[in-house]
C-alpha cells in the first residue's frame, strides 16, 4: 500500500472467511492512470528489497544526508526504502517471490512470514463477488450456515483430490469460485431451502451434483441446465417464482455494488 499509495483489499476465500489452511492470502490493489502500468514493477521492487535487506541495513536507513558523495547503490536503496515501511522490515520475512507478467492477468506470488500471498490489481469483480456472497450468507442465516457448508465441501474436495491440493494462485481462486457457485445453486434449488446444517448441505451437494452429466451440463445459481439450451433455461429460471428471493437479493445488491464501484474509481483517480 505504501509502495503504490493505492487502496488495497483482501479478496478471495480469506475475505469470505472460508479459507483452508493451505490457501494463500489473495490481495488486490486498485490503481488507475499511469499506475496501472507501473504497479507490477513497484511491488516486485519493494518485495525484493525487503527480502534482501539485513537488520543492519534496515537500521541504517535513511542514509546520512550529510554524506556528500553517496554511492549510486546507496541512492537507489534509499529511493526504494522510501516506498516501504523500513521500521517494520525486521519483523517481516519475505521469500519465494515469483511473478506472472501477462498483461491481462499480472500476478505476484510470495511468502510473507510463512504465509502464501498472491497480489493482483483492479479485481473489482472479485471484490463484488465477496460482497454478494456475504449477502447470501446473511440471507441464509443460521449462524453462517452458507459459509460453513462451503468450508465442509471445500475441505472434502481438497482432502480427496491431490491435484486440487497442488494448484495455487489464479487456478486455486477459480476452484473457490466454482465451489461458491455450486453452493449458491444448492441453497437456491428446492431442496436447498430446507438445509439445516453443514453436513445436511454436504449430503444435498452429493445428491444434487453426483449424477450430473458434466459434458453436457452447466451449473448456474438457478440450477443445472443443458449446455445446448442453458441461456434459454437461465432466462426462464430468472422469471420463476421459486427464485424470487435470489432475484430480490441481486436487485438489492446491484445498486450498492455500482455505488461502491464509483467510490473506488474516484478514490483511485484522486491518487494518480
C-alpha positions as CSV (number, residue, x, y, z in Angstrom):
1,X,0.0,0.0,0.0
2,X,2.9,2.4,0.8
3,X,4.8,1.4,-2.3
4,X,1.8,2.4,-4.6
5,X,-0.1,4.9,-2.5
6,X,-3.2,2.9,-3.5
7,X,-6.2,1.2,-2.0
8,X,-5.8,-2.5,-1.3
9,X,-8.3,-5.1,-0.2
10,X,-8.2,-8.8,0.8
11,X,-10.2,-10.8,-1.7
12,X,-11.0,-14.5,-2.3
13,X,-11.6,-17.1,0.4
14,X,-9.7,-15.2,3.1
15,X,-12.0,-12.3,2.8
16,X,-15.1,-14.5,2.9
17,X,-13.6,-16.5,5.8
18,X,-13.9,-19.8,4.0
19,X,-10.1,-20.3,3.5
20,X,-8.4,-23.7,4.0
21,X,-5.1,-24.0,5.9
22,X,-3.3,-24.3,2.6
23,X,-4.9,-21.3,0.9
24,X,-2.9,-18.2,0.1
25,X,-3.9,-14.7,1.1
26,X,-5.2,-13.0,-2.0
27,X,-4.8,-9.2,-2.2
28,X,-6.0,-6.8,-4.9
29,X,-4.6,-3.3,-5.2
30,X,-6.7,-0.7,-7.1
31,X,-4.7,1.7,-9.3
32,X,-5.5,3.9,-12.2
33,X,-3.8,6.1,-14.8
34,X,-0.1,5.6,-15.2
35,X,0.0,3.4,-12.1
36,X,-1.8,0.7,-14.0
37,X,1.3,0.0,-15.9
38,X,3.8,0.6,-13.1
39,X,2.2,-1.2,-10.1
40,X,3.7,-4.6,-11.0
41,X,7.3,-3.4,-11.1
42,X,7.0,-1.2,-8.0
43,X,5.6,-4.0,-5.9
44,X,8.2,-6.5,-7.0
45,X,10.9,-4.0,-6.3
46,X,9.6,-3.3,-2.8
47,X,9.3,-7.1,-2.0
48,X,12.8,-7.9,-3.3
49,X,14.1,-5.0,-1.3
50,X,12.5,-6.3,1.9
51,X,13.6,-9.9,1.1
52,X,17.3,-8.9,0.7
53,X,17.8,-6.2,3.4
54,X,19.6,-7.2,6.5
55,X,18.9,-6.0,10.1
56,X,22.0,-3.8,10.0
57,X,21.0,-2.2,6.7
58,X,17.4,-1.6,7.9
59,X,18.8,0.4,10.9
60,X,21.0,2.5,8.5
61,X,18.0,4.0,6.5
62,X,17.7,6.7,5.6
63,X,21.4,7.2,4.7
64,X,23.1,10.2,6.3
65,X,22.1,13.3,4.3
66,X,25.5,14.9,5.2
67,X,27.2,12.3,3.1
68,X,28.4,14.4,0.2
69,X,29.3,11.5,-2.1
70,X,26.8,8.8,-1.6
71,X,27.2,5.8,-4.0
72,X,24.7,5.2,-6.7
73,X,23.8,1.9,-4.9
74,X,23.0,3.8,-1.7
75,X,21.0,6.3,-3.6
76,X,19.0,3.6,-5.3
77,X,18.4,1.7,-2.0
78,X,17.3,4.9,-0.3
79,X,14.8,5.6,-3.1
80,X,13.3,2.1,-2.7
81,X,13.4,2.4,1.1
82,X,11.0,5.4,0.8
83,X,8.4,3.1,-0.7
84,X,8.4,0.6,2.2
85,X,7.9,0.8,6.0
86,X,11.5,0.3,6.9
87,X,10.7,0.3,10.6
88,X,8.8,-3.0,10.2
89,X,11.3,-4.7,7.9
90,X,13.0,-6.6,10.8
91,X,9.6,-8.3,11.7
92,X,8.8,-9.3,8.1
93,X,10.4,-12.2,6.2
94,X,9.7,-12.2,2.5
95,X,10.8,-15.0,0.3
96,X,9.7,-17.3,-2.6
97,X,8.9,-14.3,-4.8
98,X,7.6,-15.2,-8.3
99,X,5.5,-13.3,-10.8
100,X,3.5,-13.8,-13.9
101,X,3.8,-10.7,-16.2
102,X,0.9,-11.4,-18.6
103,X,-0.6,-8.0,-19.5
104,X,-4.2,-9.1,-18.8
105,X,-3.6,-11.1,-15.7
106,X,-0.5,-9.9,-13.9
107,X,0.1,-11.7,-10.6
108,X,2.8,-11.6,-7.9
109,X,3.2,-14.5,-5.5
110,X,5.4,-14.6,-2.4
111,X,5.7,-15.9,1.1
112,X,5.4,-13.4,4.0
113,X,6.3,-14.8,7.4
114,X,5.5,-18.2,6.1
115,X,2.1,-17.2,4.7
116,X,1.5,-17.5,0.9
117,X,0.3,-14.2,-0.6
118,X,-1.0,-13.5,-4.1
119,X,-1.1,-9.9,-5.3
120,X,-3.2,-8.8,-8.3
121,X,-4.7,-5.5,-9.4
122,X,-8.1,-4.0,-10.0
123,X,-10.1,-7.1,-9.3
124,X,-13.4,-5.3,-8.8
125,X,-15.3,-8.3,-10.0
126,X,-13.8,-10.5,-7.2
127,X,-14.4,-7.8,-4.6
128,X,-18.0,-7.5,-5.7
129,X,-18.5,-11.3,-5.6
130,X,-17.3,-11.3,-2.0
131,X,-19.9,-8.7,-1.2
132,X,-22.6,-10.7,-2.9
133,X,-21.7,-14.0,-1.2
134,X,-21.8,-12.1,2.2
135,X,-25.4,-11.1,1.3
136,X,-26.2,-14.7,0.5
137,X,-24.7,-15.8,3.9
138,X,-26.7,-13.1,5.8
139,X,-29.9,-14.2,3.9
140,X,-29.4,-17.9,4.7
141,X,-28.5,-17.1,8.4
142,X,-28.5,-20.0,10.9
143,X,-25.1,-18.9,12.3
144,X,-23.3,-18.6,8.9
145,X,-24.6,-21.9,7.6
146,X,-23.8,-21.0,4.0
147,X,-20.1,-20.3,4.8
148,X,-19.7,-23.4,7.0
149,X,-21.2,-25.5,4.2
150,X,-18.6,-24.1,1.7
151,X,-15.8,-24.9,4.2
152,X,-17.0,-28.5,4.6
153,X,-17.4,-29.2,0.9
154,X,-14.1,-27.5,0.1
155,X,-12.3,-29.5,2.8
156,X,-13.6,-32.7,1.4
157,X,-12.6,-31.8,-2.2
158,X,-9.1,-30.8,-1.2
159,X,-8.6,-33.8,1.1
160,X,-9.8,-36.3,-1.6
161,X,-8.1,-34.9,-4.7
162,X,-4.3,-34.5,-4.7
163,X,-4.3,-32.4,-7.9
164,X,-6.5,-29.8,-6.2
165,X,-4.1,-29.5,-3.3
166,X,-1.3,-28.8,-5.7
167,X,-2.9,-25.9,-7.6
168,X,-2.2,-22.3,-6.5
169,X,-2.7,-18.7,-7.5
170,X,-5.4,-17.9,-10.0
171,X,-6.2,-21.6,-10.6
172,X,-6.9,-22.1,-6.9
173,X,-9.0,-19.0,-7.0
174,X,-11.1,-20.4,-9.8
175,X,-11.7,-23.5,-7.8
176,X,-13.0,-21.3,-4.9
177,X,-15.3,-19.5,-7.4
178,X,-16.6,-22.9,-8.7
179,X,-17.4,-24.1,-5.2
180,X,-19.2,-20.9,-4.3
181,X,-21.4,-21.1,-7.5
182,X,-22.2,-24.7,-6.6
183,X,-23.3,-23.7,-3.1
184,X,-25.4,-20.8,-4.3
185,X,-27.1,-23.2,-6.7
186,X,-27.6,-25.7,-3.9
187,X,-29.2,-23.3,-1.5
188,X,-31.3,-21.8,-4.3
189,X,-32.9,-25.0,-5.6
190,X,-36.0,-26.5,-3.9
191,X,-34.2,-29.0,-1.6
192,X,-31.7,-26.3,-0.5
193,X,-34.5,-24.2,1.1
194,X,-34.6,-26.7,4.0
195,X,-30.9,-27.2,4.7
196,X,-30.4,-27.1,8.5
197,X,-26.7,-28.0,9.0
198,X,-23.3,-28.1,7.1
199,X,-23.5,-31.9,7.0
200,X,-27.0,-31.7,5.6
201,X,-25.7,-29.4,2.9
202,X,-22.8,-31.8,2.3
203,X,-25.4,-34.7,1.7
204,X,-27.5,-32.4,-0.6
205,X,-24.4,-31.5,-2.5
206,X,-23.8,-35.1,-3.5
207,X,-27.5,-35.7,-4.2
208,X,-27.7,-32.7,-6.5
209,X,-24.4,-33.0,-8.4
210,X,-23.3,-36.6,-8.3
211,X,-25.5,-37.6,-11.3
212,X,-24.8,-34.6,-13.4
213,X,-23.5,-35.2,-17.0
214,X,-20.7,-32.7,-16.9
215,X,-20.0,-33.0,-20.6
216,X,-23.5,-31.7,-21.4
217,X,-24.5,-29.6,-18.4
218,X,-23.6,-26.2,-16.8
219,X,-24.1,-25.1,-13.2
220,X,-25.7,-21.7,-12.6
221,X,-27.1,-20.1,-9.4
222,X,-30.6,-21.1,-10.7
223,X,-29.8,-24.8,-11.2
224,X,-28.1,-27.2,-13.6
225,X,-29.1,-26.8,-17.2
226,X,-28.1,-28.5,-20.5
227,X,-25.3,-26.7,-22.3
228,X,-27.2,-26.6,-25.6
229,X,-30.1,-24.6,-24.1
230,X,-28.6,-23.1,-20.9
231,X,-29.2,-19.5,-22.0
232,X,-32.9,-20.0,-22.6
233,X,-33.2,-22.1,-19.3
234,X,-31.3,-19.4,-17.4
235,X,-33.6,-16.6,-18.6
236,X,-36.7,-18.7,-17.9
237,X,-35.5,-19.6,-14.3
238,X,-34.9,-15.9,-13.5
239,X,-38.6,-15.3,-14.0
240,X,-39.7,-18.3,-12.0
241,X,-41.4,-17.5,-8.7
242,X,-39.3,-20.1,-6.9
243,X,-36.2,-17.9,-7.4
244,X,-37.8,-14.7,-6.3
245,X,-35.6,-14.5,-3.2
246,X,-32.4,-14.8,-5.1
247,X,-33.6,-12.2,-7.7
248,X,-34.5,-9.9,-4.8
249,X,-31.0,-10.2,-3.4
250,X,-29.4,-9.5,-6.8
251,X,-31.7,-6.5,-7.4
252,X,-30.9,-5.2,-3.9
253,X,-27.2,-5.7,-4.2
254,X,-26.7,-4.3,-7.7
255,X,-27.2,-0.6,-6.8
256,X,-24.9,-0.9,-3.8
257,X,-22.3,-2.5,-6.0
258,X,-22.5,0.3,-8.5
259,X,-22.1,3.0,-5.8
260,X,-19.1,1.2,-4.2
261,X,-17.5,0.8,-7.7
262,X,-17.9,4.5,-8.4
263,X,-16.4,5.5,-5.0
264,X,-13.5,3.2,-5.6
265,X,-12.9,4.6,-9.0
266,X,-13.0,8.2,-7.6
267,X,-10.5,7.1,-4.9
268,X,-8.1,5.6,-7.5
269,X,-8.4,8.7,-9.7
270,X,-7.6,11.0,-6.8
271,X,-4.3,9.1,-6.3
272,X,-3.0,9.4,-9.8
